[in-house]
Amino acid sequence: MADIYQEIKELKEKIEFCSYAMKYGKMLDMSSDQTVKAFKVKGELEDELRFMELKNKNKG
């Protein structure tokens, strides 16, 4: 059970990182392609997070 919570925490951290990358990409000299990739990855991570939270909710 602790593993699930750790995975959820890590996913939230990755989502937060992608959000910062999108917001401050110009300051980090990111190309527009990299910003788009961060947006896509963030969406995928959010989907995975929702799935894990639902799976965890159904177990409990």
N, CA, C and O atoms as a Tinker XYZ file with bonds, in Angstrom:
   240  protein
     1  N      0.818000   -1.196000    0.000000    73     2
     2  CA     0.000000    0.000000    0.000000    64     1     3
     3  C      0.857000    1.252000    0.000000    63     2     4     5
     4  O      0.513000    2.246000   -0.641000    81     3
     5  N      1.970000    1.207000    0.717000    73     3     6
     6  CA     2.862000    2.369000    0.762000    64     5     7
     7  C      3.473000    2.632000   -0.605000    63     6     8     9
     8  O      3.779000    3.774000   -0.946000    81     7
     9  N      3.651000    1.562000   -1.394000    73     7    10
    10  CA     4.206000    1.724000   -2.733000    64     9    11
    11  C      3.291000    2.564000   -3.613000    63    10    12    13
    12  O      3.761000    3.397000   -4.387000    81    11
    13  N      1.992000    2.347000   -3.495000    73    11    14
    14  CA     1.022000    3.105000   -4.288000    64    13    15
    15  C      1.105000    4.583000   -3.930000    63    14    16    17
    16  O      1.114000    5.443000   -4.810000    81    15
    17  N      1.167000    4.872000   -2.634000    73    15    18
    18  CA     1.241000    6.268000   -2.214000    64    17    19
    19  C      2.537000    6.916000   -2.689000    63    18    20    21
    20  O      2.545000    8.093000   -3.048000    81    19
    21  N      3.618000    6.168000   -2.693000    73    19    22
    22  CA     4.898000    6.684000   -3.176000    64    21    23
    23  C      4.821000    6.963000   -4.680000    63    22    24    25
    24  O      5.318000    7.987000   -5.150000    81    23
    25  N      4.204000    6.063000   -5.424000    73    23    26
    26  CA     4.057000    6.258000   -6.867000    64    25    27
    27  C      3.186000    7.471000   -7.163000    63    26    28    29
    28  O      3.485000    8.246000   -8.072000    81    27
    29  N      2.107000    7.637000   -6.399000    73    27    30
    30  CA     1.226000    8.791000   -6.581000    64    29    31
    31  C      1.992000   10.077000   -6.289000    63    30    32    33
    32  O      1.867000   11.057000   -7.024000    81    31
    33  N      2.774000   10.077000   -5.231000    73    31    34
    34  CA     3.572000   11.251000   -4.877000    64    33    35
    35  C      4.557000   11.589000   -5.995000    63    34    36    37
    36  O      4.708000   12.754000   -6.361000    81    35
    37  N      5.225000   10.569000   -6.538000    73    35    38
    38  CA     6.187000   10.794000   -7.614000    64    37    39
    39  C      5.504000   11.314000   -8.872000    63    38    40    41
    40  O      6.046000   12.180000   -9.559000    81    39
    41  N      4.321000   10.794000   -9.178000    73    39    42
    42  CA     3.580000   11.285000  -10.336000    64    41    43
    43  C      3.219000   12.756000  -10.167000    63    42    44    45
    44  O      3.340000   13.543000  -11.106000    81    43
    45  N      2.776000   13.123000   -8.966000    73    43    46
    46  CA     2.430000   14.522000   -8.705000    64    45    47
    47  C      3.646000   15.429000   -8.854000    63    46    48    49
    48  O      3.529000   16.548000   -9.353000    81    47
    49  N      4.807000   14.953000   -8.425000    73    47    50
    50  CA     6.034000   15.737000   -8.575000    64    49    51
    51  C      6.402000   15.906000  -10.046000    63    50    52    53
    52  O      6.833000   16.982000  -10.460000    81    51
    53  N      6.235000   14.855000  -10.831000    73    51    54
    54  CA     6.532000   14.933000  -12.265000    64    53    55
    55  C      5.570000   15.885000  -12.966000    63    54    56    57
    56  O      5.973000   16.646000  -13.846000    81    55
    57  N      4.295000   15.842000  -12.573000    73    55    58
    58  CA     3.295000   16.745000  -13.143000    64    57    59
    59  C      3.652000   18.187000  -12.806000    63    58    60    61
    60  O      3.566000   19.071000  -13.659000    81    59
    61  N      4.051000   18.418000  -11.567000    73    59    62
    62  CA     4.452000   19.762000  -11.149000    64    61    63
    63  C      5.664000   20.237000  -11.950000    63    62    64    65
    64  O      5.719000   21.395000  -12.364000    81    63
    65  N      6.627000   19.353000  -12.169000    73    63    66
    66  CA     7.807000   19.705000  -12.955000    64    65    67
    67  C      7.413000   20.103000  -14.382000    63    66    68    69
    68  O      7.912000   21.093000  -14.917000    81    67
    69  N      6.521000   19.330000  -14.985000    73    67    70
    70  CA     6.064000   19.658000  -16.339000    64    69    71
    71  C      5.353000   21.010000  -16.366000    63    70    72    73
    72  O      5.506000   21.778000  -17.316000    81    71
    73  N      4.581000   21.293000  -15.328000    73    71    74
    74  CA     3.890000   22.585000  -15.247000    64    73    75
    75  C      4.889000   23.732000  -15.200000    63    74    76    77
    76  O      4.726000   24.738000  -15.890000    81    75
    77  N      5.922000   23.574000  -14.382000    73    75    78
    78  CA     6.955000   24.607000  -14.311000    64    77    79
    79  C      7.704000   24.730000  -15.628000    63    78    80    81
    80  O      8.032000   25.837000  -16.054000    81    79
    81  N      7.976000   23.607000  -16.275000    73    79    82
    82  CA     8.678000   23.631000  -17.563000    64    81    83
    83  C      7.856000   24.390000  -18.598000    63    82    84    85
    84  O      8.406000   25.146000  -19.399000    81    83
    85  N      6.544000   24.190000  -18.584000    73    83    86
    86  CA     5.685000   24.902000  -19.532000    64    85    87
    87  C      5.627000   26.387000  -19.195000    63    86    88    89
    88  O      5.663000   27.234000  -20.088000    81    87
    89  N      5.537000   26.696000  -17.913000    73    87    90
    90  CA     5.390000   28.085000  -17.488000    64    89    91
    91  C      6.671000   28.891000  -17.678000    63    90    92    93
    92  O      6.625000   30.037000  -18.123000    81    91
    93  N      7.807000   28.295000  -17.344000    73    91    94
    94  CA     9.076000   29.017000  -17.374000    64    93    95
    95  C     10.014000   28.516000  -18.469000    63    94    96    97
    96  O     11.229000   28.687000  -18.368000    81    95
    97  N      9.468000   27.906000  -19.502000    73    95    98
    98  CA    10.275000   27.335000  -20.569000    64    97    99
    99  C     11.188000   28.330000  -21.257000    63    98   100   101
   100  O     12.328000   28.007000  -21.591000    81    99
   101  N     10.696000   29.528000  -21.468000    73    99   102
   102  CA    11.519000   30.547000  -22.141000    64   101   103
   103  C     12.731000   30.912000  -21.302000    63   102   104   105
   104  O     13.817000   31.135000  -21.837000    81   103
   105  N     12.548000   30.973000  -19.998000    73   103   106
   106  CA    13.674000   31.300000  -19.116000    64   105   107
   107  C     14.708000   30.181000  -19.115000    63   106   108   109
   108  O     15.887000   30.423000  -18.858000    81   107
   109  N     14.273000   28.963000  -19.401000    73   107   110
   110  CA    15.166000   27.808000  -19.414000    64   109   111
   111  C     15.705000   27.522000  -20.814000    63   110   112   113
   112  O     16.360000   26.504000  -21.039000    81   111
   113  N     15.425000   28.430000  -21.754000    73   111   114
   114  CA    15.834000   28.272000  -23.155000    64   113   115
   115  C     15.292000   26.987000  -23.773000    63   114   116   117
   116  O     15.979000   26.316000  -24.544000    81   115
   117  N     14.066000   26.661000  -23.428000    73   115   118
   118  CA    13.425000   25.491000  -24.028000    64   117   119
   119  C     12.856000   25.883000  -25.384000    63   118   120   121
   120  O     12.357000   26.995000  -25.559000    81   119
   121  N     12.933000   24.975000  -26.333000    73   119   122
   122  CA    12.323000   25.221000  -27.637000    64   121   123
   123  C     10.809000   25.019000  -27.517000    63   122   124   125
   124  O     10.318000   24.459000  -26.538000    81   123
   125  N     10.089000   25.485000  -28.527000    73   123   126
   126  CA     8.637000   25.302000  -28.494000    64   125   127
   127  C      8.282000   23.817000  -28.568000    63   126   128   129
   128  O      7.279000   23.391000  -27.995000    81   127
   129  N      9.098000   23.029000  -29.269000    73   127   130
   130  CA     8.865000   21.581000  -29.327000    64   129   131
   131  C      8.980000   20.947000  -27.942000    63   130   132   133
   132  O      8.201000   20.061000  -27.591000    81   131
   133  N      9.952000   21.404000  -27.165000    73   131   134
   134  CA    10.131000   20.868000  -25.815000    64   133   135
   135  C      8.964000   21.259000  -24.916000    63   134   136   137
   136  O      8.534000   20.474000  -24.071000    81   135
   137  N      8.455000   22.473000  -25.100000    73   135   138
   138  CA     7.310000   22.925000  -24.315000    64   137   139
   139  C      6.077000   22.087000  -24.652000    63   138   140   141
   140  O      5.319000   21.698000  -23.763000    81   139
   141  N      5.884000   21.814000  -25.939000    73   139   142
   142  CA     4.763000   20.974000  -26.366000    64   141   143
   143  C      4.914000   19.569000  -25.798000    63   142   144   145
   144  O      3.937000   18.969000  -25.350000    81   143
   145  N      6.126000   19.045000  -25.814000    73   143   146
   146  CA     6.376000   17.707000  -25.255000    64   145   147
   147  C      6.043000   17.689000  -23.762000    63   146   148   149
   148  O      5.441000   16.732000  -23.276000    81   147
   149  N      6.431000   18.744000  -23.026000    73   147   150
   150  CA     6.115000   18.830000  -21.597000    64   149   151
   151  C      4.602000   18.826000  -21.387000    63   150   152   153
   152  O      4.104000   18.200000  -20.452000    81   151
   153  N      3.867000   19.531000  -22.267000    73   151   154
   154  CA     2.413000   19.570000  -22.183000    64   153   155
   155  C      1.821000   18.174000  -22.391000    63   154   156   157
   156  O      0.932000   17.754000  -21.651000    81   155
   157  N      2.320000   17.462000  -23.401000    73   155   158
   158  CA     1.813000   16.118000  -23.689000    64   157   159
   159  C      2.139000   15.143000  -22.559000    63   158   160   161
   160  O      1.294000   14.343000  -22.155000    81   159
   161  N      3.363000   15.217000  -22.058000    73   159   162
   162  CA     3.772000   14.329000  -20.966000    64   161   163
   163  C      2.933000   14.608000  -19.727000    63   162   164   165
   164  O      2.522000   13.681000  -19.028000    81   163
   165  N      2.678000   15.889000  -19.455000    73   163   166
   166  CA     1.857000   16.254000  -18.298000    64   165   167
   167  C      0.468000   15.632000  -18.416000    63   166   168   169
   168  O     -0.059000   15.102000  -17.438000    81   167
   169  N     -0.119000   15.694000  -19.596000    73   167   170
   170  CA    -1.433000   15.092000  -19.813000    64   169   171
   171  C     -1.427000   13.594000  -19.580000    63   170   172   173
   172  O     -2.340000   13.049000  -18.959000    81   171
   173  N     -0.392000   12.928000  -20.081000    73   171   174
   174  CA    -0.273000   11.480000  -19.884000    64   173   175
   175  C     -0.106000   11.135000  -18.404000    63   174   176   177
   176  O     -0.697000   10.174000  -17.912000    81   175
   177  N      0.699000   11.923000  -17.706000    73   175   178
   178  CA     0.918000   11.677000  -16.279000    64   177   179
   179  C     -0.360000   11.905000  -15.478000    63   178   180   181
   180  O     -0.650000   11.166000  -14.537000    81   179
   181  N     -1.129000   12.942000  -15.860000    73   179   182
   182  CA    -2.392000   13.207000  -15.167000    64   181   183
   183  C     -3.375000   12.053000  -15.372000    63   182   184   185
   184  O     -4.092000   11.669000  -14.448000    81   183
   185  N     -3.401000   11.504000  -16.587000    73   183   186
   186  CA    -4.264000   10.341000  -16.842000    64   185   187
   187  C     -3.841000    9.155000  -15.981000    63   186   188   189
   188  O     -4.677000    8.475000  -15.385000    81   187
   189  N     -2.541000    8.920000  -15.927000    73   187   190
   190  CA    -2.020000    7.813000  -15.120000    64   189   191
   191  C     -2.332000    8.024000  -13.635000    63   190   192   193
   192  O     -2.668000    7.077000  -12.924000    81   191
   193  N     -2.220000    9.272000  -13.175000    73   191   194
   194  CA    -2.516000    9.589000  -11.779000    64   193   195
   195  C     -3.985000    9.321000  -11.469000    63   194   196   197
   196  O     -4.302000    8.722000  -10.441000    81   195
   197  N     -4.880000    9.760000  -12.346000    73   195   198
   198  CA    -6.311000    9.507000  -12.138000    64   197   199
   199  C     -6.594000    8.005000  -12.062000    63   198   200   201
   200  O     -7.357000    7.547000  -11.211000    81   199
   201  N     -5.969000    7.253000  -12.961000    73   199   202
   202  CA    -6.156000    5.798000  -12.966000    64   201   203
   203  C     -5.686000    5.188000  -11.648000    63   202   204   205
   204  O     -6.385000    4.366000  -11.055000    81   203
   205  N     -4.501000    5.592000  -11.193000    73   203   206
   206  CA    -3.956000    5.036000   -9.951000    64   205   207
   207  C     -4.813000    5.409000   -8.753000    63   206   208   209
   208  O     -5.027000    4.587000   -7.863000    81   207
   209  N     -5.311000    6.657000   -8.723000    73   207   210
   210  CA    -6.150000    7.082000   -7.605000    64   209   211
   211  C     -7.468000    6.314000   -7.588000    63   210   212   213
   212  O     -7.946000    5.922000   -6.524000    81   211
   213  N     -8.057000    6.098000   -8.765000    73   211   214
   214  CA    -9.298000    5.317000   -8.829000    64   213   215
   215  C     -9.055000    3.870000   -8.423000    63   214   216   217
   216  O     -9.850000    3.277000   -7.694000    81   215
   217  N     -7.962000    3.314000   -8.895000    73   215   218
   218  CA    -7.608000    1.937000   -8.546000    64   217   219
   219  C     -7.409000    1.805000   -7.038000    63   218   220   221
   220  O     -7.858000    0.837000   -6.425000    81   219
   221  N     -6.729000    2.792000   -6.448000    73   219   222
   222  CA    -6.476000    2.791000   -5.009000    64   221   223
   223  C     -7.785000    2.967000   -4.231000    63   222   224   225
   224  O     -7.984000    2.344000   -3.188000    81   223
   225  N     -8.667000    3.818000   -4.746000    73   223   226
   226  CA    -9.947000    4.069000   -4.083000    64   225   227
   227  C    -10.816000    2.803000   -4.086000    63   226   228   229
   228  O    -11.491000    2.504000   -3.101000    81   227
   229  N    -10.793000    2.074000   -5.189000    73   227   230
   230  CA   -11.600000    0.853000   -5.296000    64   229   231
   231  C    -11.075000   -0.270000   -4.415000    63   230   232   233
   232  O    -11.841000   -1.137000   -3.994000    81   231
   233  N     -9.773000   -0.264000   -4.130000    73   231   234
   234  CA    -9.205000   -1.283000   -3.241000    64   233   235
   235  C     -9.647000   -1.070000   -1.799000    63   234   236   237
   236  O     -9.903000   -2.021000   -1.062000    81   235
   237  N     -9.732000    0.217000   -1.410000    73   235   238
   238  CA    -9.989000    0.548000   -0.015000    64   237   239
   239  C    -11.389000    0.562000    0.364000    63   238   240
   240  O    -11.713000    0.830000    1.521000    81   239
